[in-house]
Amino acid sequence: MKRELVWVAVIGVFFGLVIAFGVWRINSSLKGSRPDFPQETPGSQDQISEFKIAINSPEEGDVITTSPLSLTGITKALSWMVVSGEEGDYILQSDERGEFYQEVELVPGINQIKIFALDLKGNQNLEKVLVVYSSVFELKNTEDSQTENNATDEASVESKVSQKVAQASIRPKAYLGTVTDITNTTIQIKNIESQIEQISVADPDIDVVDIKGKNNKQVNLTDIAIGDFIVAMGYVNGNQVLDSQRILITDPFTENSISVNLARVKGETKTTLTVEDVGKNEESTLTSGKNVYIASYADGKIKSQTLSGIDTDNLTIYVMDTSGTPSLLRSIFDIGPSES
């Protein structure tokens, strides 16, 4: 009897070890396949700290009806950030959680906003979002029709609540690109990413405005021709067709090329700043002009600055428009003494 009990105990321990080993193997494979269980490898900390920028609002292609726009998102904590819009550049820092917020002035029509994040080693990342600003675009009324019958049962009430939530989430969108085909009810375009999109023009009350060059005149739908570059604003249906309410015939969209650089000041005069780009060991001479924005940033506050007021060895962030030749200086931000 004792021998049988011993064998039972031995067999129980054996199966316990087998089960424990199986559980360990399953957990190990799960951790290896899930992104929230990073493997500890040489250099993994550098990968974790790599810049990522996630824009919360606005979304790509949003139609915005008021300016300034509220830009929100998240990146690495306490990163230096530059937001470049059509109207100028902004300097800020993300907070301890990496969250950032900036109000951006818009111009009528197409606005591309570029968001740069930098660290003090000169590393940086870029994200961008394109929106269309129209102060005369009429937002869709999300209120229930007054002619609807009053809900008396619980199911109807829940249905109306769901409907309100869905309506509140509707965002007006813009499709922009070159017209490739036209029918009585539809315009087809090739967008700036060379993708085909469909725009419904069945509504006879669509506003059409020609703003090419110096034009700014109301025209008819029939004035839109194949080859025109248009910006159509409205709401996207379930088939990804834009039900348009307003269309602009405009000049083709051209993207500005913007560069942002972290540099240490080597010398300054009233009109020039000699700097050495961090991480590149390259010296540059920045020349101020009437359209160059110069400011200092400290403790979350921005103040107007002059070149001669920037101390040697201070760190600066400067913004260049490199779309043409020569490149044009847009902004210089003095962010204070270098830590080194």
N, C-alpha and C positions, 0 to 999 in steps of 0.2 A: 504493500500500500504506500509506504513511504517513497519507494522507488518510482511509483506512478506519479506521485505528487511532484517529485523532483523533475520528471520529464515534462509534466504539464507546465511547471514554472519556466523551464528552459525554453520550451516551444513558445510560451507567451512572451518572453523577453525577445526571442528571435523575430516574431511577427511585429512586435512593437518597434524594433530597430528598423525593420523593412519599411513600415508605414512612415516612421519619422524621416527616413532617408528620402522616400517618395515626396513627402510634403516639402522637404528642403529643396529638392530638384525643381518642383513646380514653382515655388516662390522665387528661386534663382532665375528660372527662365522668364517669369513674369517681369521681374525687375530689369532684366536685360533688354526686354522689348518695349518697355514703357519710358516715355521721355521724362517722366517725373522721377526716375531713379537713375540719375547720371552715373556713369562708371568713373571711378577715380583713376584717371590716367595722367601721365605727365603733361602739363600744359592745360589741363581741364579747367583750371580757374581762369585762365586767359580766355577760354571759349565762353565761359559763363558770363564774363564781364564784357563780352563783345557787344557793341552798340546795336540795339534794336529800337525802332521808333514805331509805336502803334498809335494811329490817329483815331480818336474816339468820335470826334465831330469836327467838321462836317464830313459827309461821305462823298466819294467821287461822283461828280456829275450832279450834285445838288443844285437846285435853284434857290437862291437866297434873295429875300425881299427887303432886308434891312441891313444897313451898314453902321457900325463895324460888325464884322463876323466874330463869333466866339469860337476860337480854336482850342480844342482840348485833346489830351493824349497822355501817353506814358512812355518813359524811356529809362535809362540807367539813372539811379539817384544822383542828385547834385551835379548833373551834367550842365555844361554851358550850352546854350542853344541860341541859334539865330533863325528867325522866321522872316522870309523874304516874300513880300507881296508885290503887286503891281504898283502900289503907292509908296513903297519904301521898305526898310528893314527894321527889325525889332530884336533886342537883346533880352535874354532872360535866363533863369536857371530852373531846372526841375527841382522839386522838393525832395524831402527825405525818402518818400515812397516812389520817386521817379515821375510823379504826375506834373503836368504843366498846363498852363492856361495863358492865352494871349488873345487880345482883341486886335483884329486886322481890318484896316480900312480897305474897302473895295472900290473898284471902278465899274461903271456900267458895262455889262457884257461879260466876256470871258476873263476869269481871274485864275491864274495858276499860283498856288502858294507852295513855297519850298521850305521844309523844316530841316535844319541841320543840328546835330548833336555832336559836341566835341568834349574831349578831356584834355588835361594839361600836358599830355604827351604828344598831342597833335593828332590823335586818332579821331575819326569822325564818321558819321553816317548821314544819309540823306533820305528823306521821304517827301513826297509831294502829293498834292490833291488839287484837282481842278473843279471849280464851281462857276456858276453863272449868276451874276447879280442883275436883278430887274426889280426896280421899286414899283413898277406898274403891273407886275404879274399878279393875277387874282388867285389867292389860295382857295383850294376846294373847301366848300362848306361841309363840315363834318357833323352838323346838327341833324337830328332826325327830321324828316318832313313833317310839317304840321298837319298834313292830311292823313297821316297814319292813324289807325285805330289805337286807342289806349290799351296797353297790356293789362290783362286782368289775372292771368295765371302765371305761375312761377316760371314755366318754360319760356314764355314770351319775354319775361323780365330778363332772364339769363341770356336769351338770344340778343336782346337789345344791348345789354352790357357788353357782350362779345363783339357786337357790331361797332359799338363806340370805341372799344379798345383797338379794333382793326383800323377804323377810320383815323384815329388819333396817330397811328403809326405811319400813315401815308406821307411820303415825302415827294414833293415835286422834283422832277428830274429834267435834265437837258440832254438831248442828243445833238452832236455837232459833227459836221463832216461835209464832204462833197457830194452833191446830188448826182446819182447814177441812173435813176429811172423815175418816171412820174406817171401816175394813173389818175383817174378822177377822184379816187379816195385815198391814195397812198403815195408817199414820197419815199424812195429808197436812197440811202446815203452810204458812202464808205467813210467810216469815222477815222479819227487821227491815228488809230492803231490798225488801220486797214481792214477793219471788220465791217460786215454789212449789217445795217440796222434799218428798221421799218418805222415810218411815221405816219399815223393816221391823220388825214386832212378832210375827213368827212363832215366836220362841223363847219357850216358856212360862216360862222362868226369869228373865225380865227383871225387874230391880229397879225398882220404881216408888215414889217418895217424894213426899208432898205437903208442900211447905215454904212454901205461901202464908201471908202474914202471919206469925203466930207459930207456925204449925203445923210439925211435924217428925215425920211418921208414915208408916209403910209402908202402901201401899194397893195395889189391884189394877189391872191394865190397864183393866178395865171401868169404873174410876172416872174415867178420862180422858174428857172431854166436848168437843164442838165449842165453840170459843170460849175454851178453856183456853190459857194460855201455858205451853209446855213447853220443857225443855232435854233433848234426847236425846243420849246419848253412846254411841259405838261405832266401827265401822269402815266406811268407804265402799267399796262394791263397784264393779265396772266400769261399772255402769249409773247411778252416782252416787246410789244408794239407800243410806241409812245402816242397816246391820245393828245395831240397838240392843242394848245390854247394860244400860243404866241410864237411867231417865227421871225428871226432876224436874218436878213441877207447881208452878209458882212465879208470883210477881208479874211483870207485864210489865217488860221491860227498859227503863229510862230512862237516857239518856246525860247525864252531867254536862257542863256547859259550863265549860271551863277557859280562863283567859287567863293568859299569861306576859308580863311586862313588864320591860324593862331601864330602870333609872332611876338618877339621880345624887342623892345625899343632900344636902339643903339645910339640914336641922336635925334634932335628935333630943332626945327626953326619955326618961324611964323607960318610958313607955307609948305614945308616938307617934313616928312617923318622917315627916318632910316630905320628899318626893322630887319630882324633875322627870323625867318620862319622856323618855328619849333619842329624838330624832327627832320628838317631838310638841310639845315646849315647854309641856307641861301639868303643873301641880303637883297633887300628891295628898297627903293625910294618911293614913298607915297606922296603924291602932290595933291594938296587940297584945292577944291574949286567951289564955285557958288552952289553947285548941286550936291556936294558931298555932305552927308550927315555925320557930325562928330559928337560923341556923347561919352560920358563916363557912367559906369554901373557899379554901385556899392550898396550892400544891405538891402537889395531889392528896389533901389531907387535909381532913376535915370536922370542925369543932369547934362545940360549942354556943356560942351567942352571946346577948347581950342587946341591946336597942335602943340603950341608952345607950352600949354599947361599940362602936357603928358610927360611924366618924369622918365628919365633914362632907366632902363631895366624893368619898367612896367611891362605887363603883358597886355597885348591888344588883340582884338579880333577884327579883321577888316574884310569887307565884302567887295568883290569885283564882278562886273558884268563883262564876261568874256565872249559875248556873242559876236562882236566885231573886232576890227583891228584899227587902232590899238584898243586894248581892254580899258574899261572905264571904272574908276573907283566910285563906289556907291556910298559906303559907310565905313567909319572907323569907331570902334568901341574900346575905351580904356577900361580894363577890368582890374587894375591895381597891380601892386608889387608882385614880382616873380617870387616863387617859393625857393628857387635855387640860388 
